[in-house]
Amino acid sequence: MQTWIVIALNVISAVAAFIAAFYWYRSTVVMAPFEPEAHKGEPSYGSMVLEASDGKLYDGAGTDALRTKANRVAALSAGVAALFQGISMLLQAVAV
């Protein structure tokens, strides 16, 4: 019975680790497109505009918000992975 619990904890840990890896990768590549209509009336919206090497314009603040969200999910997933891996290791140590 305890073997199945350890296997289940390890599977959950691995899935959470893959989710963390995906979201940390996503946080490095995500970019929010710049929409001039969304910034009308703001006196200095030009300072938040990023121009990529392909000439496309991106919203700096929006990009930061997307990256922050992806990092938050990745960190939470990494914490879950570590927690379940730790419980799995503890159960294995107690069973010996």
C-alpha positions in Angstrom: 0.0 0.0 0.0 2.8 2.4 0.9 4.5 1.8 -2.4 1.5 3.0 -4.3 1.3 6.1 -2.2 5.0 6.9 -2.9 4.5 6.3 -6.6 1.5 8.6 -6.6 3.4 11.3 -4.7 6.3 11.0 -7.2 4.0 11.3 -10.1 2.3 14.4 -8.7 5.7 15.9 -8.0 6.9 15.2 -11.5 3.7 16.7 -13.1 4.1 19.8 -10.9 7.8 20.1 -11.9 6.9 19.9 -15.6 4.2 22.6 -15.1 6.8 24.8 -13.3 9.3 24.3 -16.1 6.7 25.2 -18.8 5.6 28.4 -17.0 9.2 29.5 -16.3 9.9 29.0 -20.0 6.7 30.9 -20.9 7.8 33.8 -18.7 10.9 34.3 -20.8 9.0 34.4 -24.2 5.6 36.0 -23.5 5.1 39.5 -24.8 1.9 41.7 -24.6 1.1 43.4 -27.9 0.9 47.2 -27.8 -2.6 48.6 -28.3 -2.5 52.4 -28.8 -6.3 52.7 -28.2 -5.9 51.2 -24.7 -3.4 54.0 -23.7 -5.2 57.0 -25.1 -5.2 59.9 -22.7 -2.1 58.8 -20.9 0.6 61.5 -21.1 3.7 59.3 -21.4 2.5 55.9 -22.8 5.4 56.0 -25.3 7.9 55.2 -22.5 6.2 51.8 -22.0 6.4 50.7 -25.6 9.0 48.1 -26.6 10.1 47.5 -30.1 11.2 44.0 -31.0 13.8 43.1 -33.6 11.0 42.2 -36.0 9.6 45.7 -35.7 6.5 44.8 -33.7 5.5 47.0 -30.8 4.9 45.5 -27.3 3.5 46.9 -24.1 6.2 47.0 -21.5 3.9 47.1 -18.5 1.6 44.4 -20.0 4.5 42.2 -20.7 5.7 42.6 -17.1 2.3 41.6 -15.8 2.1 38.5 -18.0 5.6 37.5 -17.0 4.8 38.0 -13.3 1.7 35.8 -13.6 3.7 33.1 -15.3 6.4 33.3 -12.7 3.8 33.1 -9.9 2.3 29.9 -11.3 5.8 28.4 -11.9 6.9 29.1 -8.3 3.7 27.7 -6.9 4.1 24.5 -9.0 7.7 24.2 -7.9 6.6 24.5 -4.3 4.0 21.7 -4.8 6.6 19.5 -6.5 9.1 20.0 -3.6 6.3 19.3 -1.0 5.2 16.1 -2.6 8.7 14.9 -3.2 9.6 15.6 0.4 6.6 13.7 1.7 7.5 10.8 -0.6 11.1 10.8 0.7 9.9 10.9 4.2 7.6 8.0 3.7 10.4 6.0 2.2 12.7 6.8 5.1 10.1 5.8 7.7 9.3 2.5 5.9 13.0 1.4 6.1 
